[in-house]
Amino acid sequence: MSAARDAALARIAASARAAGRKAADVTLTAVSKQQPDQRIAAMLATGQHVFGENRVREAQVRWAERALPVELRLIGPLQSNKTAEACALFDVIETLDRPKLARALAEHRDRHGGPLPRLLVQVNTGEEPQKVGVIPAEVDGFLRELRDSHALSVEGLMCIPPVEEEPAMHFALLARIAERNGLSVLSMGMSGDFETAVRFGATHVRLGSALFGERPRPRERPRTPS
Ligand SMILES: *Cc1c(COP(=O)(O)O)cnc(C)c1O
């Protein structure tokens, strides 16, 4: 486990240096979703302390009673009725993508006081109809609405490029949108494309299989005889 992490960190550092950036400006998020507990324990033992999860419930089971100082990042879609649970558990929500969720977050803050998790807006750079995320042309307006109507401040953007397309153009697009809005955090790049993402300015790369090995496949249902 620590060899895989060392290798990933070395590749991040090399890509950063090649792009004239500092390795320390890129944070490795270990995506622990669906991974067995012993692999996560081994990852924690390497000193890794930033983890990404894509489901609130699964993350609660795994991390609610965490003893170690861990930064937890929600990288999957958030239903507005799970806002309170997500705010209690996560340090960062990377998937703010619609007005309804913004309202739920602002109401939660107003009711409970105290800081919300840090927020990133998820951008659907490929404008894929089946995917969540704000389409590029609407990001500036959405950011204004977050600020002016909900007093929510956002620290950056996140994207998941379409699987079948060259990711570089999506990373470049995300970086441009962040730049013109004065945002400094860019969560982009997964196991298959993180070096490209670092070249285009990623501050956070989200690695699952490159660190942990393949996720165990969900248990198959027993076949019903035909
Ligand atoms: C699962 C997931 C990842 C990690 O994917 P790998 O290809 O295993 O690195 C990264 N980001 C998001 C949003 C994910 O859901």
The ligand as an SDF file (V2000), in Angstrom:
LIG
                    3D

 15 15  0  0  0  0  0  0  0  0999 V2000
  -14.2910    6.6960   -7.7590 C   0  0  0  0  0  0  0  0  0  0  0  0
  -13.9160    8.0930   -7.9890 C   0  0  0  0  0  0  0  0  0  0  0  0
  -12.5600    8.4520   -8.1300 C   0  0  0  0  0  0  0  0  0  0  0  0
  -11.4040    7.4650   -8.1210 C   0  0  0  0  0  0  0  0  0  0  0  0
  -11.4030    6.7180   -9.2950 O   0  0  0  0  0  0  0  0  0  0  0  0
  -10.1060    5.8380   -9.7040 P   0  0  0  0  0  0  0  0  0  0  0  0
  -10.2450    5.7200  -11.1820 O   0  0  0  0  0  0  0  0  0  0  0  0
  -10.2540    4.5360   -9.0070 O   0  0  0  0  0  0  0  0  0  0  0  0
   -8.9200    6.5850   -9.3120 O   0  0  0  0  0  0  0  0  0  0  0  0
  -12.2810    9.7960   -8.2900 C   0  0  0  0  0  0  0  0  0  0  0  0
  -13.2540   10.7290   -8.3140 N   0  0  0  0  0  0  0  0  0  0  0  0
  -14.5550   10.4160   -8.1860 C   0  0  0  0  0  0  0  0  0  0  0  0
  -15.5730   11.4930   -8.2210 C   0  0  0  0  0  0  0  0  0  0  0  0
  -14.9300    9.0810   -8.0310 C   0  0  0  0  0  0  0  0  0  0  0  0
  -16.2350    8.7840   -7.8970 O   0  0  0  0  0  0  0  0  0  0  0  0
  1  2  1  0
  2  3  1  0
  2 14  2  0
  3  4  1  0
  3 10  2  0
  4  5  1  0
  5  6  1  0
  6  7  2  0
  6  8  1  0
  6  9  1  0
 10 11  1  0
 11 12  2  0
 12 13  1  0
 12 14  1  0
 14 15  1  0
M  END
$$$$
